[in-house]
Amino acid sequence: MNDTETRLTSMVEEREEEELTAQSVLLAIEEAWLNEKFAPEILPHQSDLVDCMLQQITHMEENMKRLEKGDLRLMIHRMELDRIKFVTSSYLRARLEKIEKYTIHILSQEANRSSEECYLTAAELQFAKEFLASIETLFRTIALQHMPGSFQTFEVNKVTVKPNMQAYVFLRANERINGILLPGSLDEVIDFEPGSQHIIQYNAVADLVKSGAVQLI
């Protein structure tokens, strides 16, 4: 094999590796999106995956600018780009909706976690704090200021909304898992086989979702 053939082979291998990596990241963000969509609580953030997808979007947009308008690859890239944008934005939107719904509860839990264990990104944490401040201002403006002095305190515990951890979820096992205790049962346990699908209360599998042992579907 001459030098030209060697370089071409190397370029093809690098291209295939790049495409494989991009597809792997896209699959990972799709799984994160489904978990976030179906889990009642907010899950640990996947900001690394989001950053990779944003870089991929920029890379694809730059490549598309170099293609002719009639090039078939342009349509294919545009469809793939739309898919990536949809999944990424849906994942972020699902998290923001939970932050808005469970603001006080999420901030309370986040305050007890270390920086390495935090579920929110720095931007999400800032958003949650500002959103809570807005809620408090709204309460004071619309209601509290018109009430007797003893009732003008904004008590967060009385307006806290928590996710329903007993909600049922549909999942697929990614590996064999033994001894899952069924909530509300008299020590009844079940096993998951790889690829098996189950409907079960979320609080029984919450840690398995976060570890990647099961996938919500």
CYANA upper distance limits for C-alpha pairs under 8 A (distance plus 0.5 A):
  1 MET  CA      5 GLU  CA      6.51
  1 MET  CA      6 THR  CA      6.93
  2 ASN  CA      6 THR  CA      6.70
  3 ASP  CA      7 ARG  CA      6.66
  4 THR  CA      8 LEU  CA      6.67
  5 GLU  CA      9 THR  CA      6.53
  6 THR  CA     10 SER  CA      6.62
  7 ARG  CA     11 MET  CA      6.60
  8 LEU  CA     12 VAL  CA      6.69
  9 THR  CA     13 GLU  CA      6.68
 10 SER  CA     14 GLU  CA      6.62
 11 MET  CA     15 ARG  CA      6.58
 12 VAL  CA     16 GLU  CA      6.63
 13 GLU  CA     17 GLU  CA      6.57
 14 GLU  CA     18 GLU  CA      6.54
 15 ARG  CA     19 GLU  CA      6.69
 16 GLU  CA     20 LEU  CA      6.55
 17 GLU  CA     21 THR  CA      6.57
 18 GLU  CA     22 ALA  CA      6.66
 19 GLU  CA     23 GLN  CA      6.59
 20 LEU  CA     24 SER  CA      6.56
 21 THR  CA     25 VAL  CA      6.71
 22 ALA  CA     26 LEU  CA      6.64
 22 ALA  CA     56 GLN  CA      7.93
 23 GLN  CA     27 LEU  CA      6.57
 24 SER  CA     28 ALA  CA      6.68
 25 VAL  CA     29 ILE  CA      6.69
 25 VAL  CA     49 LEU  CA      7.00
 25 VAL  CA     52 CYS  CA      7.83
 25 VAL  CA     53 MET  CA      7.92
 26 LEU  CA     30 GLU  CA      6.64
 26 LEU  CA     53 MET  CA      7.66
 26 LEU  CA     84 ILE  CA      7.62
 27 LEU  CA     31 GLU  CA      6.78
 28 ALA  CA     32 ALA  CA      6.69
 28 ALA  CA     49 LEU  CA      7.93
 29 ILE  CA     33 TRP  CA      6.50
 29 ILE  CA     46 GLN  CA      8.43
 29 ILE  CA     49 LEU  CA      6.61
 29 ILE  CA     50 VAL  CA      7.77
 29 ILE  CA     87 VAL  CA      7.82
 29 ILE  CA     88 THR  CA      7.61
 29 ILE  CA     91 TYR  CA      8.41
 30 GLU  CA     34 LEU  CA      6.80
 30 GLU  CA     87 VAL  CA      6.74
 30 GLU  CA     88 THR  CA      8.48
 31 GLU  CA     35 ASN  CA      6.70
 31 GLU  CA    215 GLN  CA      7.58
 31 GLU  CA    216 LEU  CA      8.49
 32 ALA  CA     36 GLU  CA      6.58
 32 ALA  CA     46 GLN  CA      7.91
 32 ALA  CA     91 TYR  CA      7.85
 33 TRP  CA     37 LYS  CA      6.42
 33 TRP  CA     87 VAL  CA      7.43
 33 TRP  CA     88 THR  CA      8.21
 33 TRP  CA     90 SER  CA      7.51
 33 TRP  CA     91 TYR  CA      5.10
 33 TRP  CA     94 ALA  CA      8.38
 34 LEU  CA     38 PHE  CA      6.64
 34 LEU  CA     91 TYR  CA      8.44
 34 LEU  CA    215 GLN  CA      8.49
 34 LEU  CA    216 LEU  CA      6.74
 34 LEU  CA    217 ILE  CA      6.83
 35 ASN  CA     39 ALA  CA      6.23
 35 ASN  CA    209 VAL  CA      7.82
 35 ASN  CA    215 GLN  CA      7.13
 35 ASN  CA    216 LEU  CA      5.63
 35 ASN  CA    217 ILE  CA      7.89
 36 GLU  CA     41 GLU  CA      8.49
 36 GLU  CA     42 ILE  CA      7.21
 36 GLU  CA     43 LEU  CA      6.90
 36 GLU  CA     91 TYR  CA      7.39
 36 GLU  CA     94 ALA  CA      7.07
 36 GLU  CA     95 ARG  CA      7.48
 37 LYS  CA     91 TYR  CA      7.93
 37 LYS  CA     94 ALA  CA      6.52
 38 PHE  CA    169 VAL  CA      7.47
 38 PHE  CA    216 LEU  CA      7.02
 38 PHE  CA    217 ILE  CA      7.89
 39 ALA  CA     43 LEU  CA      8.23
 39 ALA  CA    169 VAL  CA      7.91
 39 ALA  CA    202 TYR  CA      7.80
 39 ALA  CA    216 LEU  CA      8.07
 40 PRO  CA    163 PRO  CA      6.04
 40 PRO  CA    164 ASN  CA      6.59
 40 PRO  CA    165 MET  CA      6.80
 40 PRO  CA    167 ALA  CA      7.67
 40 PRO  CA    202 TYR  CA      8.24
 41 GLU  CA     98 LYS  CA      7.93
 41 GLU  CA    163 PRO  CA      6.08
 41 GLU  CA    164 ASN  CA      8.19
 41 GLU  CA    165 MET  CA      7.69
 42 ILE  CA     95 ARG  CA      7.03
 42 ILE  CA     98 LYS  CA      6.86
 42 ILE  CA     99 ILE  CA      8.15
 42 ILE  CA    106 ILE  CA      8.37
 42 ILE  CA    119 TYR  CA      8.04
 43 LEU  CA    119 TYR  CA      6.68
 43 LEU  CA    210 LYS  CA      7.52
 44 PRO  CA    118 CYS  CA      7.42
 44 PRO  CA    119 TYR  CA      4.39
 44 PRO  CA    120 LEU  CA      7.09
 44 PRO  CA    210 LYS  CA      7.87
 45 HIS  CA    119 TYR  CA      5.86
 45 HIS  CA    120 LEU  CA      6.21
 45 HIS  CA    121 THR  CA      6.99
 46 GLN  CA     50 VAL  CA      7.03
 47 SER  CA     51 ASP  CA      6.54
 47 SER  CA    121 THR  CA      7.71
 48 ASP  CA     52 CYS  CA      6.75
 49 LEU  CA     53 MET  CA      6.72
 50 VAL  CA     54 LEU  CA      6.68
 50 VAL  CA     88 THR  CA      7.13
 51 ASP  CA     55 GLN  CA      6.72
 52 CYS  CA     56 GLN  CA      6.64
 53 MET  CA     57 ILE  CA      6.64
 53 MET  CA     84 ILE  CA      7.63
 53 MET  CA     88 THR  CA      7.72
 54 LEU  CA     58 THR  CA      6.87
 55 GLN  CA     59 HIS  CA      6.63
 56 GLN  CA     60 MET  CA      6.55
 57 ILE  CA     61 GLU  CA      6.62
 57 ILE  CA     81 LEU  CA      7.03
 57 ILE  CA     84 ILE  CA      7.92
 57 ILE  CA     85 LYS  CA      8.05
 58 THR  CA     62 GLU  CA      6.75
 59 HIS  CA     63 ASN  CA      6.83
 60 MET  CA     64 MET  CA      6.61
 60 MET  CA     77 HIS  CA      7.69
 60 MET  CA     81 LEU  CA      7.66
 61 GLU  CA     65 LYS  CA      6.95
 62 GLU  CA     66 ARG  CA      7.60
 63 ASN  CA     67 LEU  CA      7.56
 64 MET  CA     74 LEU  CA      6.59
 64 MET  CA     77 HIS  CA      7.68
 64 MET  CA     78 ARG  CA      8.49
 67 LEU  CA     71 ASP  CA      6.93
 67 LEU  CA     73 ARG  CA      8.29
 67 LEU  CA     74 LEU  CA      6.98
 68 GLU  CA     74 LEU  CA      8.13
 69 LYS  CA     74 LEU  CA      7.61
 70 GLY  CA     74 LEU  CA      8.10
 71 ASP  CA     75 MET  CA      7.98
 72 LEU  CA     76 ILE  CA      7.14
 73 ARG  CA     77 HIS  CA      6.46
 74 LEU  CA     78 ARG  CA      6.55
 75 MET  CA     79 MET  CA      6.74
 76 ILE  CA     80 GLU  CA      6.81
 77 HIS  CA     81 LEU  CA      6.42
 78 ARG  CA     82 ASP  CA      6.61
 79 MET  CA     83 ARG  CA      6.82
 80 GLU  CA     84 ILE  CA      6.78
 81 LEU  CA     85 LYS  CA      6.66
 82 ASP  CA     86 PHE  CA      6.54
 83 ARG  CA     87 VAL  CA      6.75
 84 ILE  CA     88 THR  CA      6.59
 85 LYS  CA     89 SER  CA      6.42
 86 PHE  CA     90 SER  CA      6.40
 87 VAL  CA     91 TYR  CA      6.61
 88 THR  CA     92 LEU  CA      6.89
 89 SER  CA     93 ARG  CA      6.45
 90 SER  CA     94 ALA  CA      6.54
 91 TYR  CA     95 ARG  CA      7.05
 92 LEU  CA     96 LEU  CA      6.82
 93 ARG  CA     97 GLU  CA      6.64
 94 ALA  CA     98 LYS  CA      6.97
 95 ARG  CA     99 ILE  CA      6.75
 96 LEU  CA    100 GLU  CA      6.65
 96 LEU  CA    124 GLU  CA      8.20
 97 GLU  CA    101 LYS  CA      6.66
 98 LYS  CA    102 TYR  CA      6.27
 98 LYS  CA    103 THR  CA      8.07
 99 ILE  CA    103 THR  CA      5.46
 99 ILE  CA    106 ILE  CA      7.42
 99 ILE  CA    128 ALA  CA      6.76
100 GLU  CA    128 ALA  CA      7.70
100 GLU  CA    131 PHE  CA      7.68
101 LYS  CA    161 VAL  CA      7.62
102 TYR  CA    106 ILE  CA      6.40
102 TYR  CA    160 THR  CA      7.71
102 TYR  CA    161 VAL  CA      5.95
102 TYR  CA    162 LYS  CA      6.43
102 TYR  CA    163 PRO  CA      7.57
103 THR  CA    107 LEU  CA      6.62
103 THR  CA    128 ALA  CA      6.51
103 THR  CA    131 PHE  CA      8.10
103 THR  CA    132 LEU  CA      7.04
103 THR  CA    160 THR  CA      8.39
103 THR  CA    161 VAL  CA      8.41
104 ILE  CA    108 SER  CA      6.57
104 ILE  CA    132 LEU  CA      7.57
104 ILE  CA    156 VAL  CA      7.54
104 ILE  CA    160 THR  CA      6.22
104 ILE  CA    161 VAL  CA      7.84
105 HIS  CA    109 GLN  CA      6.81
105 HIS  CA    160 THR  CA      6.68
105 HIS  CA    161 VAL  CA      7.10
105 HIS  CA    162 LYS  CA      6.53
106 ILE  CA    110 GLU  CA      6.50
107 LEU  CA    111 ALA  CA      6.59
107 LEU  CA    125 LEU  CA      8.23
107 LEU  CA    128 ALA  CA      7.72
107 LEU  CA    129 LYS  CA      8.13
108 SER  CA    112 ASN  CA      7.56
109 GLN  CA    113 ARG  CA      7.43
110 GLU  CA    118 CYS  CA      6.65
110 GLU  CA    119 TYR  CA      7.48
110 GLU  CA    120 LEU  CA      8.15
113 ARG  CA    117 GLU  CA      6.15
113 ARG  CA    118 CYS  CA      6.11
114 SER  CA    118 CYS  CA      6.60
120 LEU  CA    124 GLU  CA      6.09
120 LEU  CA    125 LEU  CA      6.27
121 THR  CA    125 LEU  CA      6.62
122 ALA  CA    126 GLN  CA      6.73
123 ALA  CA    127 PHE  CA      6.66
124 GLU  CA    128 ALA  CA      6.60
125 LEU  CA    129 LYS  CA      6.80
126 GLN  CA    130 GLU  CA      6.71
127 PHE  CA    131 PHE  CA      6.46
128 ALA  CA    132 LEU  CA      6.65
129 LYS  CA    133 ALA  CA      6.73
130 GLU  CA    134 SER  CA      6.71
131 PHE  CA    135 ILE  CA      6.81
132 LEU  CA    136 GLU  CA      6.75
133 ALA  CA    137 THR  CA      6.70
134 SER  CA    138 LEU  CA      6.60
135 ILE  CA    139 PHE  CA      6.69
136 GLU  CA    140 ARG  CA      6.69
136 GLU  CA    154 PHE  CA      7.35
137 THR  CA    141 THR  CA      6.54
138 LEU  CA    142 ILE  CA      6.46
139 PHE  CA    143 ALA  CA      5.99
139 PHE  CA    144 LEU  CA      6.57
139 PHE  CA    154 PHE  CA      8.20
140 ARG  CA    144 LEU  CA      5.05
140 ARG  CA    145 GLN  CA      6.04
140 ARG  CA    152 GLN  CA      8.04
140 ARG  CA    154 PHE  CA      8.12
141 THR  CA    145 GLN  CA      6.71
142 ILE  CA    146 HIS  CA      8.21
143 ALA  CA    147 MET  CA      7.37
144 LEU  CA    151 PHE  CA      7.46
144 LEU  CA    152 GLN  CA      5.27
144 LEU  CA    153 THR  CA      7.86
144 LEU  CA    154 PHE  CA      8.26
145 GLN  CA    152 GLN  CA      6.77
147 MET  CA    151 PHE  CA      6.57
147 MET  CA    152 GLN  CA      6.71
148 PRO  CA    152 GLN  CA      7.13
155 GLU  CA    159 VAL  CA      7.65
156 VAL  CA    160 THR  CA      6.51
165 MET  CA    201 GLN  CA      7.99
165 MET  CA    202 TYR  CA      6.25
165 MET  CA    203 ASN  CA      5.74
166 GLN  CA    201 GLN  CA      5.71
166 GLN  CA    202 TYR  CA      6.20
166 GLN  CA    203 ASN  CA      6.29
167 ALA  CA    201 GLN  CA      5.96
167 ALA  CA    202 TYR  CA      6.28
167 ALA  CA    203 ASN  CA      8.42
168 TYR  CA    199 ILE  CA      6.91
168 TYR  CA    200 ILE  CA      5.71
168 TYR  CA    201 GLN  CA      4.71
168 TYR  CA    202 TYR  CA      6.17
169 VAL  CA    199 ILE  CA      6.05
169 VAL  CA    200 ILE  CA      6.16
169 VAL  CA    201 GLN  CA      6.62
169 VAL  CA    202 TYR  CA      6.34
169 VAL  CA    216 LEU  CA      7.52
170 PHE  CA    197 GLN  CA      7.70
170 PHE  CA    198 HIS  CA      6.25
170 PHE  CA    199 ILE  CA      5.05
170 PHE  CA    200 ILE  CA      7.27
170 PHE  CA    216 LEU  CA      6.38
170 PHE  CA    217 ILE  CA      6.22
171 LEU  CA    197 GLN  CA      6.03
171 LEU  CA    198 HIS  CA      5.96
171 LEU  CA    199 ILE  CA      6.99
171 LEU  CA    214 VAL  CA      7.00
171 LEU  CA    215 GLN  CA      5.94
171 LEU  CA    216 LEU  CA      4.74
171 LEU  CA    217 ILE  CA      5.78
172 ARG  CA    194 PRO  CA      8.46
172 ARG  CA    195 GLY  CA      6.36
172 ARG  CA    196 SER  CA      6.13
172 ARG  CA    197 GLN  CA      4.89
172 ARG  CA    198 HIS  CA      7.03
172 ARG  CA    214 VAL  CA      6.16
172 ARG  CA    215 GLN  CA      5.71
172 ARG  CA    216 LEU  CA      6.88
172 ARG  CA    217 ILE  CA      7.39
173 ALA  CA    177 ILE  CA      8.36
173 ALA  CA    192 PHE  CA      6.78
173 ALA  CA    193 GLU  CA      7.05
173 ALA  CA    194 PRO  CA      5.74
173 ALA  CA    195 GLY  CA      5.66
173 ALA  CA    196 SER  CA      6.03
173 ALA  CA    197 GLN  CA      6.91
173 ALA  CA    213 ALA  CA      6.91
173 ALA  CA    214 VAL  CA      4.90
173 ALA  CA    215 GLN  CA      6.87
174 ASN  CA    194 PRO  CA      5.73
174 ASN  CA    195 GLY  CA      6.37
174 ASN  CA    212 GLY  CA      8.01
174 ASN  CA    213 ALA  CA      5.83
174 ASN  CA    214 VAL  CA      5.65
174 ASN  CA    215 GLN  CA      7.36
175 GLU  CA    192 PHE  CA      8.06
175 GLU  CA    193 GLU  CA      6.95
175 GLU  CA    194 PRO  CA      4.79
175 GLU  CA    195 GLY  CA      7.67
175 GLU  CA    213 ALA  CA      6.58
175 GLU  CA    214 VAL  CA      7.90
176 ARG  CA    191 ASP  CA      7.93
176 ARG  CA    192 PHE  CA      5.96
176 ARG  CA    193 GLU  CA      5.13
176 ARG  CA    194 PRO  CA      5.55
177 ILE  CA    191 ASP  CA      6.16
177 ILE  CA    192 PHE  CA      5.47
177 ILE  CA    193 GLU  CA      7.18
177 ILE  CA    213 ALA  CA      8.44
178 ASN  CA    190 ILE  CA      7.34
178 ASN  CA    191 ASP  CA      4.96
178 ASN  CA    192 PHE  CA      6.89
179 GLY  CA    189 VAL  CA      5.73
179 GLY  CA    190 ILE  CA      6.06
179 GLY  CA    191 ASP  CA      6.10
180 ILE  CA    189 VAL  CA      5.53
180 ILE  CA    190 ILE  CA      5.70
180 ILE  CA    191 ASP  CA      6.66
180 ILE  CA    204 ALA  CA      7.68
180 ILE  CA    205 VAL  CA      8.45
181 LEU  CA    185 SER  CA      8.40
181 LEU  CA    187 ASP  CA      6.92
181 LEU  CA    188 GLU  CA      6.41
181 LEU  CA    189 VAL  CA      4.89
181 LEU  CA    190 ILE  CA      7.21
181 LEU  CA    204 ALA  CA      7.26
182 LEU  CA    187 ASP  CA      7.73
182 LEU  CA    188 GLU  CA      6.36
182 LEU  CA    189 VAL  CA      6.32
182 LEU  CA    190 ILE  CA      7.90
182 LEU  CA    200 ILE  CA      8.41
182 LEU  CA    201 GLN  CA      8.45
182 LEU  CA    204 ALA  CA      7.02
183 PRO  CA    201 GLN  CA      7.66
183 PRO  CA    203 ASN  CA      8.36
183 PRO  CA    204 ALA  CA      6.96
192 PHE  CA    196 SER  CA      6.96
200 ILE  CA    204 ALA  CA      7.76
200 ILE  CA    205 VAL  CA      8.40
201 GLN  CA    205 VAL  CA      7.86
202 TYR  CA    206 ALA  CA      6.19
205 VAL  CA    209 VAL  CA      6.73
206 ALA  CA    210 LYS  CA      7.00
207 ASP  CA    211 SER  CA      6.66
208 LEU  CA    212 GLY  CA      6.59
208 LEU  CA    213 ALA  CA      5.59
208 LEU  CA    214 VAL  CA      6.26
209 VAL  CA    213 ALA  CA      6.69
209 VAL  CA    214 VAL  CA      5.76
209 VAL  CA    215 GLN  CA      6.71
209 VAL  CA    216 LEU  CA      7.80
